[in-house]
Amino acid sequence: MLVFTLRGGGKMKFMKAIKPTAYIRFLNCLDSLDRMNLGKKLDAIEEQLLNKITVAATQGEELLVGDLISLSELGSQATLHGRIKNLVVMGYVKLNEDKADGRRRFVTPTTKAIKHYEYLSTCLEKALRSS
C-alpha cells in the first residue's frame, strides 16, 4: 500500500493494483455493455429469467409464463410476472398465445436477447484470450 502525506498533514492511501484475472476482465467488458446501453438495465431477477428462457429455447423446450412465475426461489408470483412484463417491454422476450388454449402464453427470446448473449460470449472470449 502506498501512503502519501498531504501538505495539511492528512494522508492518502492507495492500494497497489493487482493483475486482473480473466473474470475481472469479463466484468470490465460487462461494465462497458452497461455504459453503451443507455436504456433500462436488467436487474438480477430479469437476468435470471432471461437466462432460463434462453437456455430452454436453445434446448428446444417451450416455457410458459406459468412455468416462470412458479420459480419461487426468484421471487413471488407477482414479482416474477412484473419482471416478465418488463422483459417484454424492453424487447428481450415475446409472449406467444397457445393456439389450443388462449390462456396459456409461451415465452420466447427475441433477436435482441440473442444479440445480448452473443455480446456476452464475445466479452468472455476476449477475457480468456487476454490471459
Residue pairs with C-beta under 8 A, 6 or more apart in sequence:
1 13
1 14
1 15
1 16
2 13
2 14
2 16
3 11
3 12
3 13
3 14
4 11
4 12
4 13
4 14
5 11
6 12
20 28
21 131
22 127
22 128
22 130
22 131
23 127
25 126
25 127
25 130
25 131
26 123
26 124
26 127
29 123
29 124
29 126
29 127
30 120
30 123
33 119
33 120
33 123
34 41
39 90
40 86
40 90
42 50
42 87
42 90
42 92
43 83
45 74
45 75
45 79
45 80
45 83
46 83
46 86
46 87
46 92
48 74
49 68
49 71
49 74
49 80
49 83
49 84
49 87
50 87
50 92
50 93
50 109
50 113
50 116
52 63
52 68
52 71
53 63
53 68
53 87
53 93
53 107
53 108
53 109
53 113
54 109
54 113
54 114
54 117
56 62
56 63
57 63
57 108
57 109
62 106
62 108
63 106
63 107
64 98
64 104
64 105
64 106
64 107
65 81
65 84
65 95
65 104
65 105
65 107
66 104
68 80
68 84
68 107
69 77
69 80
69 81
69 84
70 77
71 80
74 80
75 83
84 93
84 95
84 107
87 93
88 94
88 95
90 112
91 110
91 112
92 109
92 110
92 112
92 113
92 116
93 107
93 108
93 109
93 110
93 113
94 107
94 108
94 110
95 105
95 106
95 107
96 105
96 106
96 108
97 104
97 105
97 106
98 104
98 105
98 106
